[in-house]
Amino acid sequence: MIRLAQWWRSPGQFRELSGYLQSRGLQRPTRYLIAAVMALFAVVPPVMLASPTGPSGITATVVSVTMSLGCAAAALLWLTRWPTERQSVGFSILATACVMAGGLIATDPGAGVFVGTAFAPLAGYLALFHSARLLSAVLAAATITIIVVSFRVSHGDALMAIGHSVGVLPTMVLVPVIAQMLMHLMATDANNAYADPLTGLPNRRGFEDSVRTTLARGTAGQPETIAIAMVDLDDFKTVNDTRGHIVGDQILIAVGHALRGVEPTRSVVARIGGEEFLVAVRLGNHTRTTDHDIAARLCRSVMETPWGVTASVGLTTLVADTATADPEIVLNDAIHAADMAMYDAKRAGGNQFRRA
């Protein structure tokens, strides 16, 4: 039941999956595929209107034309760019309304059943990208459409209508729901593998994965300048011995929160074990002075936590600007350099930083 509640409250995987597709160079082919499907859907209403057994009457014509224009607009959106999460939700609602209207206005009941099957790819898209609540709303609309159309196909025969509905709905409803639940479980397990359970920050693996993705993007033609800082709390063993491990855990959580606040919009902060943290900050066109400023702010943020602990910080800066750079080698070298600089700061007395 707890897992079900977590699945129901989950916001969906739109940002995570969008980022994954982008990092693997798959956003463009995915856009083109969805755009092609929507373009085909835009052709269906005019073809149905031209058919002798197609929709007739002013209402059916207006709905058909609206459906066609809506699908064409959606195809154009996907053809030109990857949508925002809000645009994707709007696209899903529009597609649901179009498919539902298409099934309900069809004069031939068999055509209505055919139009209803268009809910299947839409449900699959929602299961991949969006929340369980949005998926459930769309599946409810699909269920209503299929039940209504099934009664029309059966000419009022209730038993036959139930048979049609039972034959279609399990595939259309249960498969997307089960698929989304499995994806949620896998995503949760994957996130746990990349996260520190105490602070909720990324662990070493999560940190390296995030920074390597940024570096790979840089080596592909968008140079990235990144400051890498190794942060180690000073004399933390004494803190644990005198204040207890519970207080020690509270300090680690507070330090992680403080480090995230230094550059909340362009940094990755990770706890890599014990009292050690790694911080990566995207610098863009910022100057060398900014590197020093970031390191000083990291030291200050730790010292300003409620317990007044201090940290030694080692800093280095890396730039990925060539197609031959290996992100993994570049990052490992940078982390090692920051680690050595951190030990220099610790040998100098702590509560200060050194630059590699």
Sequence and secondary structure as in RCSB ss.txt:
>XXXX:A:sequence
MIRLAQWWRSPGQFRELSGYLQSRGLQRPTRYLIAAVMALFAVVPPVMLASPTGPSGITATVVSVTMSLGCAAAA
LLWLTRWPTERQSVGFSILATACVMAGGLIATDPGAGVFVGTAFAPLAGYLALFHSARLLSAVLAAATITIIVVS
FRVSHGDALMAIGHSVGVLPTMVLVPVIAQMLMHLMATDANNAYADPLTGLPNRRGFEDSVRTTLARGTAGQPET
IAIAMVDLDDFKTVNDTRGHIVGDQILIAVGHALRGVEPTRSVVARIGGEEFLVAVRLGNHTRTTDHDIAARLCR
SVMETPWGVTASVGLTTLVADTATADPEIVLNDAIHAADMAMYDAKRAGGNQFRRA
>XXXX:A:secstr
 HHHHHHHH   SHHHHHHHHHHTT HHHHHHHHHHHHHHHHHHHHHHHHSTTS  SHHHHHHHHHHHHHHHHHH
HHHHH    HHHHHHHHHHHHHHHHHHHHH SSHHHHHHHHTTHHHHHHHHHHHS HHHHHHHHHHHHHHHHHHH
HHHTTT HHHHHHHHHHHHIIIIIHHHHHHHHHHHHHHHHHHHTB TTT SB HHHHHHHHHHHHHHHHTTS EE
EEEEEEEETTHHHHHHHH HHHHHHHHHHHHHHHHTTSTTSEEEEEEETTEEEEEEE TT  HHHHHHHHHHHHH
HHHTSTT   EEEEEEEEEE STT  HHHHHHHHHHHHHHHHHHHHHTTSSSEEE 
